Amino acid sequence: MNLWYPPILAYHRVHPTLGFDSPTIPPEIFEKQMAILAKRWKPMTLLDLVRRLEKNRPLDRREVAVTFDDGTEDNFTCAYPILARYKIPATIFIITDNIGRAGSLGEGQIRQMTKDGIVFGSHAAHHAYLPKLPMDRVRTELTESRKKLQEMGLAADLFSYPAGGFSREIAQAVREAGYRAACTTNRGFRHFPIDRWALRRITMHANVAHPLGIWLRCCGYYGLNRRLRFPS
């Protein structure tokens, strides 16, 4: 039985211009990070990680999963060519109400990336902070976004909590909506048994461009002393 799962790295924007309201990494730094992962680690799809957790199959200490939140257009124009160059699979959690809007991924871009193995999951319909919503609205955010992705021919098996906010009741709603797993950015221990609807991630920043910095985040000990925080 698995007592541990590989590190899940969390990105947002990859863009030459900094100063956005979400974490942004310049393309040249992102490329350095991906080159290190491709050379020293074993990038895997998040869905493959989840499948193996479901079946209690062995997981390799050298494996790592790459994810993105929001689904901004630079994921296609800047990050995607680098991912393709280093043959690194990734999961993009997209705000489904933003699909096709200025600055966000369009359906054509999503379909092209899907052909190259990029997996798309839900980041809710409107990126609402779920703990602040009544549960009927939470369920609407979950089901509407999943339906939108499924209408595009995507499996929509994975979910990412906007701003990492969730509670046990919200996690249960995610399960009931049909998602196989969900990611958070909240700090926390890796609980046993592993909770597939509260998979912790490691947020990546532009100041991590050295193999040692990548190792510290991927070795399995990063943030072990930080507790999971459920919003009140």
LUMFI-39152 format. One record per residue: residue number from 1; residue in one letter; x, y, z of N, C-alpha, C, CB in turn. Coordinates in steps of 0.001 Angstrom, whole numbers, padded with zeros to 6 digits. Glycine has a CB too. Layout:
REM LUMFI-39152
ATOM  seq  type   n_east  n_north     n_up  ca_east  ca_north    ca_up   c_east  c_north     c_up  cb_east  cb_north    cb_up
ATOM  NUM     A        X        Y        Z        X         Y        Z        X        Y        Z        X         Y        Z
...
This chain:
REM LUMFI-39152
ATOM  seq  type   n_east  n_north     n_up  ca_east  ca_north    ca_up   c_east  c_north     c_up  cb_east  cb_north    cb_up
ATOM    1     M   000846  -001201   000000   000000    000000   000000   000876   001242   000000  -000954    000010   001226
ATOM    2     N   000501   002240  -000824   001303    003461  -000922   001152   004320   000331   000898    004266  -002164
ATOM    3     L   002292   004705   000886   002319    005633   002017   002788   007016   001587   003225    005096   003123
ATOM    4     W   003065   007175   000316   003725    008381  -000203   003325   008533  -001663   005297    008301  -000049
ATOM    5     Y   003284   009758  -002165   003084    009967  -003592   004085   011009  -004099   001624    010414  -003885
ATOM    6     P   004413   010950  -005389   005424    011860  -005941   005026   013323  -005799   005667    011541  -007405
ATOM    7     P   006003   014221  -005779   005697    015650  -005690   004892   016115  -006894   006984    016468  -005576
ATOM    8     I   003929   016970  -006636   003107    017583  -007682   003465   019066  -007700   001550    017356  -007428
ATOM    9     L   004076   019523  -008787   004519    020911  -008889   003390   021774  -009443   005777    021023  -009785
ATOM   10     A   003197   022935  -008854   002107    023835  -009251   002661   025101  -009901   001237    024202  -008030
ATOM   11     Y   002230   025363  -011124   002571    026579  -011859   001294   027358  -012169   003341    026239  -013168
ATOM   12     H   001483   028617  -012545   000383    029420  -013064   000767   029953  -014446   000038    030590  -012089
ATOM   13     R   001436   031095  -014465   001790    031714  -015741   003263   031486  -016081   001487    033213  -015705
ATOM   14     V   003538   031330  -017371   004895    031334  -017906   004914   032433  -018945   005316    029926  -018517
ATOM   15     H   005558   033554  -018609   005436    034748  -019454   006656   035641  -019235   004115    035528  -019139
ATOM   16     P   007143   036313  -020284   008318    037182  -020118   008040   038430  -019291   008839    037593  -021467
ATOM   17     T   006769   038813  -019173   006406    039987  -018385   005966   039564  -017000   005297    040793  -019076
ATOM   18     L   006592   040093  -015958   006205    039791  -014594   005191   040820  -014102   007437    039758  -013674
ATOM   19     G   004666   040604  -012912   003765    041576  -012330   002300   041239  -012458   004004    042876  -012937
ATOM   20     F   001975   040039  -012949   000583    039618  -012999   000097   039323  -011574   000412    038369  -013917
ATOM   21     D  -001218   039135  -011443  -001773    038864  -010118  -001683   037396  -009726  -003209    039307  -010065
ATOM   22     S  -000980   036604  -010508  -000729    035207  -010155   000754   034926  -010389  -001637    034226  -010995
ATOM   23     P   001327   033922  -009705   002768    033645  -009846   003170   033470  -011311   003148    032384  -009052
ATOM   24     T   004215   034188  -011712   004666    034183  -013102   006146   033831  -013171   004407    035550  -013766
ATOM   25     I   006483   032937  -014089   007870    032516  -014277   008293   032848  -015704   008042    030991  -013986
ATOM   26     P   009418   033525  -015897   009899    033809  -017250   010167   032515  -018019   011176    034665  -017195
ATOM   27     P   009939   032509  -019330   010144    031282  -020113   011537   030686  -019971   009880    031560  -021560
ATOM   28     E   012575   031538  -019894   013929    030997  -019811   014160   030252  -018489   014954    032126  -019963
ATOM   29     I   013544   030727  -017407   013662    030030  -016122   012841   028744  -016146   013202    030942  -014957
ATOM   30     F   011634   028820  -016720   010800    027623  -016831   011518   026543  -017640   009444    027968  -017483
ATOM   31     E   012215   026965  -018698   012939    025990  -019507   014067   025336  -018701   013506    026660  -020767
ATOM   32     K   014763   026107  -017899   015813    025525  -017048   015223   024490  -016097   016538    026628  -016247
ATOM   33     Q   014075   024819  -015527   013430    023883  -014607   013029   022598  -015318   012202    024530  -013965
ATOM   34     M   012442   022735  -016516   012006    021549  -017254   013200   020711  -017719   011152    021960  -018460
ATOM   35     A   014295   021379  -018074   015499    020643  -018483   016029   019801  -017327   016593    021617  -018976
ATOM   36     I   015999   020355  -016115   016455    019611  -014940   015524   018427  -014662   016527    020540  -013704
ATOM   37     L   014218   018666  -014750   013264    017574  -014513   013462   016457  -015535   011811    018099  -014572
ATOM   38     A   013631   016842  -016801   013781    015836  -017859   015057   015026  -017691   013775    016504  -019227
ATOM   39     K   016117   015639  -017173   017409    014965  -017049   017517   014133  -015781   018522    015978  -017082
ATOM   40     R   016984   014637  -014680   017256    014034  -013379   016047   013339  -012750   017759    015082  -012446
ATOM   41     W   014856   013595  -013281   013649    013053  -012680   012840   012304  -013739   012804    014179  -012038
ATOM   42     K   011680   011801  -013350   010825    011053  -014264   009442   011705  -014301   010724    009557  -013835
ATOM   43     P   009263   012714  -015158   007953    013375  -015235   006855   012393  -015632   007998    014535  -016238
ATOM   44     M   005741   012465  -014926   004609    011580  -015171   003331   012420  -015236   004504    010484  -014063
ATOM   45     T   002283   011850  -015783   001016    012570  -015790   000377   012466  -014404   000061    012010  -016888
ATOM   46     L  -000336   013502  -014023  -001046    013462  -012752  -002106   012362  -012773  -001691    014827  -012450
ATOM   47     L  -002728   012151  -013932  -003749    011113  -014037  -003137   009729  -013811  -004439    011176  -015413
ATOM   48     D  -001922   009520  -014305  -001250    008244  -014069  -000957   008074  -012586   000052    008150  -014890
ATOM   49     L  -000550   009149  -011942  -000319    009103  -010499  -001605   008685  -009783   000176    010480  -009976
ATOM   50     V  -002716   009307  -010160  -004001    009014  -009520  -004414   007566  -009777  -005091    009977  -010033
ATOM   51     R  -004245   007104  -011003  -004602    005715  -011313  -003845   004740  -010423  -004317    005405  -012787
ATOM   52     R  -002562   005019  -010209  -001769    004104  -009398  -002129   004202  -007918  -000287    004386  -009590
ATOM   53     L  -002523   005388  -007469  -003011    005504  -006099  -004307   004719  -005924  -003227    006979  -005725
ATOM   54     E  -005177   004781  -006927  -006446    004064  -006858  -006238   002559  -006719  -007281    004358  -008094
ATOM   55     K  -005211   002051  -007395  -004974    000604  -007429  -003821   000170  -006528  -004694    000165  -008847
ATOM   56     N  -003293   001136  -005740  -002176    000840  -004837  -000974   000247  -005573  -002631   -000119  -003749
ATOM   57     R  -000725   000756  -006749   000433    000299  -007512   001677   001065  -007084   000192    000467  -009024
ATOM   58     P   002860   000477  -007272   004097    001124  -006824   004330   002471  -007510   005285    000208  -007082
ATOM   59     L   004946   003385  -006762   005311    004699  -007276   006809   004887  -007080   004502    005834  -006566
ATOM   60     D   007428   005522  -008063   008881    005687  -008088   009266   006997  -007404   009412    005659  -009544
ATOM   61     R   010286   006946  -006577   010757    008144  -005865   011298   009219  -006804   011833    007761  -004870
ATOM   62     R   011592   008858  -008048   012126    009836  -008986   011032   010463  -009846   013166    009186  -009872
ATOM   63     E   009797   010058  -009645   008716    010599  -010465   008248   011947  -009934   007543    009619  -010515
ATOM   64     V   007664   012745  -010835   007169    014072  -010487   006076   014443  -011481   008324    015133  -010491
ATOM   65     A   005076   015174  -011023   003980    015616  -011896   003973   017137  -011980   002609    015095  -011375
ATOM   66     V   003715   017657  -013179   003679    019099  -013431   002231   019525  -013671   004582    019481  -014653
ATOM   67     T   001792   020566  -012964   000430    021074  -013133   000429   022588  -013272  -000451    020654  -011952
ATOM   68     F  -000644   023100  -013882  -000867    024541  -014017  -002281   024870  -013553  -000644    025010  -015490
ATOM   69     D  -002445   026039  -012954  -003774    026535  -012597  -004167   027705  -013489  -003816    026957  -011118
ATOM   70     D  -005450   027841  -013752  -006109    028964  -014427  -006309   028747  -015919  -005314    030214  -014217
ATOM   71     G  -005283   028318  -016643  -005428    028134  -018084  -005301   029419  -018874  -006743    027507  -018381
ATOM   72     T  -004305   030235  -018519  -004053    031458  -019276  -003390   031128  -020618  -003165    032427  -018459
ATOM   73     E  -003499   032050  -021574  -003046    031778  -022932  -001557   031503  -023016  -003389    032929  -023821
ATOM   74     D  -000767   032069  -022087   000671    031832  -022118   001017   030373  -021840   001365    032725  -021112
ATOM   75     N   000095   029612  -021258   000327    028169  -021124   000519   027529  -022492  -000845    027495  -020382
ATOM   76     F  -000151   028083  -023503  -000006    027576  -024877   001169   028224  -025592  -001288    027819  -025673
ATOM   77     T   001271   029560  -025523   002281    030264  -026312   003691   030127  -025740   001922    031724  -026409
ATOM   78     C   003822   030042  -024415   005151    030008  -023787   005503   028660  -023160   005234    031074  -022732
ATOM   79     A   004598   028089  -022371   004920    026849  -021659   004844   025626  -022549   003994    026672  -020489
ATOM   80     Y   003830   025541  -023367   003588    024351  -024186   004768   023984  -025088   002364    024564  -025034
ATOM   81     P   005390   024938  -025826   006549    024555  -026656   007699   023974  -025840   007049    025759  -027433
ATOM   82     I   007886   024475  -024619   008966    023969  -023767   008626   022574  -023259   009220    024923  -022580
ATOM   83     L   007403   022379  -022834   006967    021049  -022396   007138   020031  -023519   005496    021086  -021931
ATOM   84     A   006747   020429  -024742   006858    019517  -025890   008323   019209  -026195   006173    020125  -027136
ATOM   85     R   009180   020225  -026078   010599    020038  -026391   011243   019011  -025457   011347    021378  -026295
ATOM   86     Y   010864   019024  -024200   011458    018112  -023228   010580   016885  -022966   011715    018845  -021928
ATOM   87     K   009494   016762  -023736   008591    015605  -023623   008082   015434  -022197   009303    014322  -024075
ATOM   88     I   007648   016546  -021596   007131    016519  -020232   005612   016654  -020267   007765    017649  -019374
ATOM   89     P   004890   015664  -019748   003431    015769  -019696   003020   016759  -018610   002788    014383  -019437
ATOM   90     A   001853   017330  -018758   001379    018291  -017762  -000140   018239  -017690   001862    019727  -018099
ATOM   91     T  -000648   018739  -016578  -002091    018890  -016382  -002394   020363  -016202  -002594    018064  -015156
ATOM   92     I  -003373   020865  -016925  -003791    022263  -016799  -005195   022295  -016224  -003736    023002  -018174
ATOM   93     F  -005331   022899  -015048  -006636    023092  -014431  -007182   024441  -014905  -006545    023028  -012861
ATOM   94     I  -008245   024386  -015687  -008711    025582  -016372  -010014   026120  -015772  -008904    025288  -017848
ATOM   95     I  -010108   027441  -015705  -011356    028110  -015317  -012267   028051  -016538  -011110    029616  -014835
ATOM   96     T  -013286   027206  -016496  -014011    026892  -017726  -014802   028070  -018278  -014941    025741  -017484
ATOM   97     D  -015248   028992  -017436  -015985    030146  -017943  -015083   031097  -018712  -016657    030884  -016801
ATOM   98     N  -013775   030970  -018556  -012829    031850  -019260  -012397   031304  -020616  -011605    032074  -018403
ATOM   99     I  -012764   030070  -020942  -012312    029475  -022199  -012770   030333  -023379  -012844    028027  -022343
ATOM  100     G  -011813   030718  -024215  -012118    031538  -025385  -012082   033029  -025135  -013446    031177  -025902
ATOM  101     R  -011945   033445  -023884  -011867    034877  -023586  -010436   035376  -023772  -012354    035164  -022145
ATOM  102     A  -010307   036687  -023943  -008982    037284  -024133  -008077   036942  -022960  -009090    038813  -024297
ATOM  103     G  -006881   036468  -023266  -005911    036138  -022238  -006001   034723  -021713  -006057    037067  -021119
ATOM  104     S  -007029   033980  -022149  -007201    032597  -021698  -007137   031647  -022891  -008544    032428  -020945
ATOM  105     L  -006967   030381  -022603  -006898    029379  -023664  -008225   029276  -024409  -006513    028017  -023085
ATOM  106     G  -008130   029072  -025740  -009307    028838  -026559  -009475   027355  -026828  -009212    029612  -027873
ATOM  107     E  -010632   026981  -027352  -010907    025562  -027585  -009910   024949  -028568  -012332    025380  -028110
ATOM  108     G  -009528   025676  -029609  -008566    025142  -030565  -007223   024861  -029931  -008391    026095  -031710
ATOM  109     Q  -006770   025759  -029075  -005497    025550  -028382  -005579   024359  -027437  -005096    026809  -027607
ATOM  110     I  -006707   024241  -026751  -006895    023115  -025834  -006853   021797  -026594  -008228    023249  -025074
ATOM  111     R  -007536   021752  -027731  -007571    020510  -028519  -006179   020146  -029040  -008554    020650  -029700
ATOM  112     Q  -005406   021161  -029459  -004064    020884  -029959  -003167   020349  -028843  -003450    022150  -030572
ATOM  113     M  -003256   020951  -027672  -002429    020499  -026552  -002829   019098  -026107  -002541    021476  -025375
ATOM  114     T  -004120   018805  -026166  -004602    017484  -025777  -004009   016401  -026668  -006128    017436  -025834
ATOM  115     K  -003853   016704  -027959  -003263    015738  -028889  -001837   015388  -028512  -003298    016281  -030304
ATOM  116     D  -001145   016300  -027833   000235    016065  -027412   000327   015574  -025974   001046    017330  -027569
ATOM  117     G  -000794   015126  -025416  -000752    014504  -024105  -000985   015415  -022920   000523    013863  -023940
ATOM  118     I  -001288   016698  -023168  -001617    017589  -022059  -003030   017244  -021586  -001508    019104  -022485
ATOM  119     V  -003183   017074  -020287  -004477    016723  -019698  -005111   017982  -019108  -004318    015616  -018603
ATOM  120     F  -006420   018105  -019285  -007128    019263  -018736  -008082   018836  -017632  -007895    020002  -019841
ATOM  121     G  -008039   019581  -016542  -008944    019382  -015431  -009666   020674  -015120  -008195    018875  -014203
ATOM  122     S  -010531   020632  -014143  -011351    021794  -013786  -010711   022612  -012669  -012749    021346  -013363
ATOM  123     H  -010816   023928  -012815  -010438    024870  -011762  -011674   025672  -011373  -009276    025816  -012230
ATOM  124     A  -012827   024989  -011449  -014160    025548  -011198  -014619   026372  -012407  -014156    026426  -009912
ATOM  125     A  -015887   026696  -012417  -016449    027427  -013551  -016014   028884  -013562  -017961    027346  -013526
ATOM  126     H  -015977   029512  -012373  -015699    030949  -012311  -014552   031308  -011368  -016937    031682  -011884
ATOM  127     H  -013779   030313  -010937  -012653    030539  -010023  -013121   031132  -008697  -011620    031466  -010671
ATOM  128     A  -014321   030780  -008292  -014836    031275  -007012  -014116   030582  -005853  -016370    031046  -006913
ATOM  129     Y  -013932   031329  -004762  -013329    030737  -003567  -014404   029916  -002867  -012734    031839  -002607
ATOM  130     L  -014324   028622  -002988  -015425    027736  -002632  -015856   027816  -001164  -015042    026336  -002950
ATOM  131     P  -014939   027954  -000196  -015398    028015   001205  -016305   029203   001507  -014209    028067   002123
ATOM  132     K  -016320   030212   000666  -017169    031385   000883  -018554   031232   000257  -016493    032618   000322
ATOM  133     L  -018790   030132  -000450  -020050    029933  -001158  -020951   028975  -000393  -019796    029406  -002573
ATOM  134     P  -022273   029131  -000531  -023171    028090  -000014  -022963   026808  -000810  -024662    028545  -000087
ATOM  135     M  -023274   025674  -000208  -022951    024399  -000834  -023681   024184  -002153  -023276    023277   000107
ATOM  136     D  -024866   024758  -002344  -025519    024595  -003645  -024743   025294  -004744  -026945    025130  -003598
ATOM  137     R  -024147   026447  -004428  -023303    027144  -005401  -022009   026380  -005649  -022989    028565  -004919
ATOM  138     V  -021447   025788  -004605  -020238    024977  -004764  -020508   023847  -005749  -019766    024408  -003399
ATOM  139     R  -021616   023162  -005570  -021950    022035  -006459  -022157   022509  -007891  -023214    021310  -005962
ATOM  140     T  -022732   023691  -008057  -022907    024240  -009402  -021562   024532  -010054  -023752    025515  -009352
ATOM  141     E  -020636   025111  -009285  -019285    025379  -009808  -018623   024087  -010271  -018410    026067  -008736
ATOM  142     L  -018803   023025  -009506  -018175    021743  -009819  -018801   021081  -011038  -018269    020812  -008629
ATOM  143     T  -020118   021032  -011078  -020802    020298  -012144  -020791   021053  -013466  -022231    020007  -011738
ATOM  144     E  -020950   022377  -013419  -020939    023162  -014662  -019584   023080  -015346  -021293    024628  -014378
ATOM  145     S  -018518   023182  -014563  -017184    023158  -015169  -016879   021779  -015738  -016114    023554  -014138
ATOM  146     R  -017265   020737  -015028  -017013    019374  -015540  -017817   019118  -016808  -017365    018312  -014468
ATOM  147     K  -019061   019573  -016827  -019901    019386  -018014  -019305   020098  -019220  -021323    019898  -017753
ATOM  148     K  -018792   021311  -019020  -018184    022076  -020110  -017001   021322  -020708  -017733    023458  -019610
ATOM  149     L  -016145   020775  -019870  -014991    020027  -020359  -015419   018746  -021069  -014047    019696  -019204
ATOM  150     Q  -016409   018083  -020531  -016891    016853  -021164  -017526   017137  -022522  -017899    016149  -020254
ATOM  151     E  -018196   018265  -022657  -018771    018647  -023949  -017695   018880  -025000  -019620    019901  -023797
ATOM  152     M  -016482   019175  -024550  -015345    019343  -025451  -014621   018026  -025707  -014374    020362  -024882
ATOM  153     G  -015157   016946  -025171  -014548    015637  -025371  -013447   015298  -024398  -014015    015550  -026730
ATOM  154     L  -013356   016025  -023299  -012320    015805  -022297  -012888   015010  -021126  -011737    017148  -021808
ATOM  155     A  -012060   014206  -020505  -012542    013325  -019434  -012946   014092  -018178  -011473    012308  -019083
ATOM  156     A  -012234   015162  -017879  -012533    015990  -016696  -012548   015154  -015418  -013888    016699  -016868
ATOM  157     D  -011482   014405  -015197  -011384    013550  -014011  -010762   014254  -012813  -010581    012323  -014334
ATOM  158     L  -010105   015394  -013050  -009292    016023  -012019  -009778   017431  -011717  -007832    016053  -012441
ATOM  159     F  -009608   017844  -010462  -010069    019165  -010017  -008972   019832  -009198  -011382    019051  -009183
ATOM  160     S  -008908   021154  -009283  -008001    021941  -008452  -008814   023016  -007735  -006855    022581  -009310
ATOM  161     Y  -008728   023049  -006401  -009474    024030  -005624  -008946   025443  -005880  -009398    023695  -004128
ATOM  162     P  -009793   026380  -006314  -009320    027759  -006505  -008717   028329  -005216  -010476    028656  -006983
ATOM  163     A  -007527   028877  -005351  -006779    029437  -004218  -006526   028398  -003131  -007532    030625  -003625
ATOM  164     G  -006670   027126  -003463  -006413    026055  -002510  -007472   025888  -001450  -005126    026284  -001855
ATOM  165     G  -008592   026612  -001565  -009587    026615  -000504  -010573   025464  -000580  -010329    027892  -000529
ATOM  166     F  -010662   024711   000510  -011625    023613   000563  -011883   023237   002014  -011116    022387  -000238
ATOM  167     S  -012865   022403   002193  -013187    021832   003494  -013525   020368   003267  -014374    022598   004193
ATOM  168     R  -013762   019631   004324  -014129    018220   004148  -015445   018086   003389  -014235    017518   005512
ATOM  169     E  -016376   018999   003647  -017657    018952   002942  -017483   019243   001460  -018639    019946   003556
ATOM  170     I  -016615   020203   001136  -016353    020530  -000268  -015640   019376  -000960  -015513    021817  -000378
ATOM  171     A  -014679   018767  -000281  -013976    017618  -000870  -014956   016488  -001167  -012859    017118   000075
ATOM  172     Q  -015927   016289  -000272  -016929    015261  -000513  -017792   015612  -001719  -017803    015071   000724
ATOM  173     A  -018110   016892  -001896  -018883    017327  -003057  -018110   017096  -004355  -019254    018806  -002924
ATOM  174     V  -016796   017277  -004310  -015957    017015  -005482  -016033   015536  -005857  -014487    017431  -005211
ATOM  175     R  -015975   014672  -004874  -016100    013229  -005122  -017462   012915  -005745  -015914    012429  -003804
ATOM  176     E  -018501   013481  -005172  -019852    013202  -005639  -020095   013744  -007038  -020864    013786  -004681
ATOM  177     A  -019351   014779  -007430  -019491    015347  -008776  -018824   014475  -009836  -018896    016751  -008817
ATOM  178     G  -018075   013461  -009414  -017488    012526  -010358  -015998   012671  -010590  -018165    012657  -011632
ATOM  179     Y  -015353   013597  -009893  -013906    013754  -010047  -013170   012629  -009319  -013448    015132  -009512
ATOM  180     R  -012097   012165  -009917  -011325    011059  -009340  -010291   011521  -008326  -010637    010290  -010434
ATOM  181     A  -009941   012804  -008379  -008951    013350  -007446  -008998   014864  -007516  -007519    012828  -007767
ATOM  182     A  -008424   015498  -006505  -008380    016957  -006472  -007091   017417  -005817  -009599    017530  -005725
ATOM  183     C  -006608   018567  -006284  -005367    019148  -005763  -005658   020418  -004991  -004379    019439  -006902
ATOM  184     T  -004840   020656  -003993  -004893    021885  -003232  -003497   022493  -003192  -005438    021635  -001802
ATOM  185     T  -003413   023741  -002814  -002109    024360  -002568  -001927   024623  -001083  -001965    025671  -003366
ATOM  186     N  -002910   024235  -000258  -002771    024434   001184  -001599   023649   001728  -004049    024031   001909
ATOM  187     R  -000949   024227   002712   000140    023504   003354  -000437   022358   004176   000988    024452   004244
ATOM  188     G   000301   021266   004288  -000214    020185   005106   000655   018953   005096  -001569    019826   004659
ATOM  189     F   000414   018094   006075   001097    016806   006127   000554   015898   005037   000934    016148   007514
ATOM  190     R   001343   014932   004628   000872    013882   003725   000210   012811   004597   002059    013278   002851
ATOM  191     H  -001108   012820   004619  -001848    011938   005519  -001868   010504   005015  -003269    012441   005694
ATOM  192     F  -002016   009562   005965  -002244    008161   005630  -003572   007747   006259  -001061    007247   006130
ATOM  193     P  -004482   007114   005497  -004300    006815   004073  -004324   008078   003224  -005379    005853   003594
ATOM  194     I  -003712   008008   002045  -003628    009156   001158  -005031   009595   000738  -002767    008824  -000080
ATOM  195     D  -005309   010875   000852  -006598    011443   000459  -006469   011968  -000966  -007047    012582   001443
ATOM  196     R  -007077   011279  -001925  -006950    011689  -003328  -007673   012992  -003614  -007483    010604  -004239
ATOM  197     W  -008530   013457  -002717  -009249    014714  -002938  -008631   015854  -002128  -010732    014552  -002571
ATOM  198     A  -007399   015634  -001677  -006642    016696  -000999  -005157   016489  -001263  -006933    016708   000539
ATOM  199     L  -004799   016318  -002528  -003399    016115  -002896  -002649   017443  -002810  -003284    015511  -004324
ATOM  200     R  -001623   017452  -001996  -000844    018681  -001829   000084   018908  -003014  -000033    018627  -000531
ATOM  201     R   000328   020181  -003299   001260    020540  -004373   002333   021478  -003836   000509    021200  -005558
ATOM  202     I   003361   021653  -004643   004476    022538  -004311   004491   023656  -005340   005847    021765  -004286
ATOM  203     T   004245   024877  -004894   004216    026018  -005807   005628   026367  -006261   003553    027237  -005135
ATOM  204     M   005801   026491  -007576   007110    026797  -008148   007240   028291  -008415   007331    026002  -009445
ATOM  205     H   008475   028792  -008237   008740    030223  -008403   009948   030434  -009316   008979    030896  -007030
ATOM  206     A   010142   031684  -009714   011209    032030  -010657   012592   031915  -010036   011006    033434  -011178
ATOM  207     N   012684   031880  -008707   014009    031810  -008069   014521   030377  -007933   013956    032458  -006695
ATOM  208     V   013800   029421  -008524   014232    028021  -008479   014724   027624  -009862   013071    027079  -008008
ATOM  209     A   016016   027728  -010080   016577    027410  -011394   017860   026593  -011293   016846    028685  -012165
ATOM  210     H   018125   026054  -010099   019331    025268  -009863   018916   023839  -009525   020199    025888  -008717
ATOM  211     P   019681   022841  -009946   019322    021454  -009622   019067   021205  -008141   020406    020539  -010083
ATOM  212     L   019818   021884  -007262   019616    021690  -005830   018241   022188  -005401   020709    022408  -005034
ATOM  213     G   017824   023331  -005947   016506    023858  -005619   015388   022936  -006078   016327    025222  -006237
ATOM  214     I   015550   022357  -007254   014571    021391  -007742   014577   020149  -006851   014867    021007  -009212
ATOM  215     W   015767   019676  -006489   015860    018492  -005637   015167   018719  -004299   017324    018114  -005411
ATOM  216     L   015373   019888  -003700   014762    020174  -002407   013238   020091  -002486   015188    021559  -001914
ATOM  217     R   012682   020458  -003632   011227    020438  -003785   010694   019078  -004211   010804    021475  -004788
ATOM  218     C   011546   018262  -004765   011095    016969  -005290   011526   015772  -004447   011607    016792  -006683
ATOM  219     C   012313   015996  -003413   012897    014875  -002677   011914   014206  -001729   014093    015344  -001901
ATOM  220     G   010773   014851  -001465   009784    014248  -000580   009754   014823   000818   010028    012803  -000491
ATOM  221     Y   010701   015708   001145   010754    016270   002491   010316   017734   002542   012154    016143   003040
ATOM  222     Y   010074   018315   001390   009754    019747   001337   008399   020001   002001   009744    020258  -000136
ATOM  223     G   008386   020848   003018   007131    021223   003674   006537   020155   004568   006137    021586   002652
ATOM  224     L   007339   019173   004996   006789    018106   005834   006244   018616   007166   007849    017064   006092
ATOM  225     N   006769   019744   007647   006353    020245   008953   005215   021253   008871   007524    020870   009650
ATOM  226     R   004535   021301   007733   003455    022266   007567   002107   021557   007572   003635    023063   006267
ATOM  227     R   001202   022058   008371  -000075    021394   008540  -001098   021866   007509  -000600    021629   009942
ATOM  228     L  -001989   020963   007163  -003089    021290   006260  -004006   022288   006951  -003874    020011   005838
ATOM  229     R  -004409   023317   006232  -005246    024347   006816  -006615   024343   006146  -004580    025727   006685
ATOM  230     F  -007632   023985   006885  -008991    024059   006370  -009557   025429   006692  -009881    022936   006964
ATOM  231     P  -010136   026134   005711  -010702    027452   005987  -011841   027351   006988  -011193    028108   004695
ATOM  232     S  -011966   028381   007818  -013040    028399   008816  -014313   028977   008212  -012620    029216   010059
